[in-house]
């Protein structure tokens, strides 16, 4: 048994996208460009949807438009998992923010989440309930 490590509140933002360049084993040292719809975002990472699988460990250079506070952040993120969602026939990809070219961009995520909650009262706040329970490893 292991405890879930995630402790950040995630905000569902199905109308947002991340413009990115990513580097993976499959890209053979060349950057590939993609526009990924964002499923949810937290202060320490983002979950996106893709038509294609991306290898764990791939690096992504993301530009995320934060519509409510009218800012775009740039961040380097690392793919930590990739799962096939058979219902949507897509892949859900989890990325952890690794490095901020502009340190102040790191703090904009908290402002963005707070603004989205204030601005869009119907926006869903996804608190990861898995952190409160133990998850069995198989």
C-alpha positions, -999 to +999 in steps of 0.1 A: +000+000+000+012+035-007-001+069+002-011+093-026+015+121-027-006+147-045-018+174-022-026+204-044-060+215-053-067+211-091-090+233-110-108+219-140-103+242-170-117+224-200-117+256-221-080+263-218-050+250-239-013+248-236+009+257-266+040+236-263+072+223-278+082+190-264+112+168-266+109+130-262+127+098-272+104+095-302+112+130-315+149+120-319+163+152-306+139+175-325+113+197-309+077+189-318+050+215-315+015+206-301-015+224-288-029+204-259-063+210-242-059+214-205-080+191-183-070+206-150-042+227-135-026+230-100+002+252-087+026+224-093+015+208-125-011+203-153-030+175-168-036+177-206-053+157-233-036+144-264-044+123-295-010+107-291+009+091-262+040+109-249+068+091-231+073+095-194+103+117-188+097+138-220+102+176-215+076+201-225+081+239-229+046+252-222+030+286-228-003+286-209-027+315-214-043+325-181-074+341-195-089+355-163-058+374-153-048+382-189-013+367-186+007+340-204+031+319-183+061+300-196+072+269-178+093+238-185+074+207-174+082+170-173+058+142-183+053+120-152+026+098-165+005+091-196-027+070-196-051+060-223-086+072-217-106+047-238-139+065-232-126+097-249-102+078-272-074+101-261-044+101-238-044+120-205-009+132-197+003+145-163+031+170-162+049+185-132+062+220-135+100+218-133+116+252-141+103+287-144+122+310-168+105+339-151+102+332-113+072+355-110+052+332-133+053+305-107+031+327-084+006+335-111-008+300-110-022+306-075-036+340-086-051+323-117-068+295-097-083+321-072-094+344-101-111+315-119-130+305-088-141+341-083-148+348-120-165+315-130-186+304-101-196+274-120-161+262-125-155+230-107-128+227-081-113+193-081-097+184-048-079+152-052-096+128-028-070+102-033-046+121-010-069+114+019-071+076+013-045+049+008-042+034-027-033-002-031-004-009-054-008-038-078 
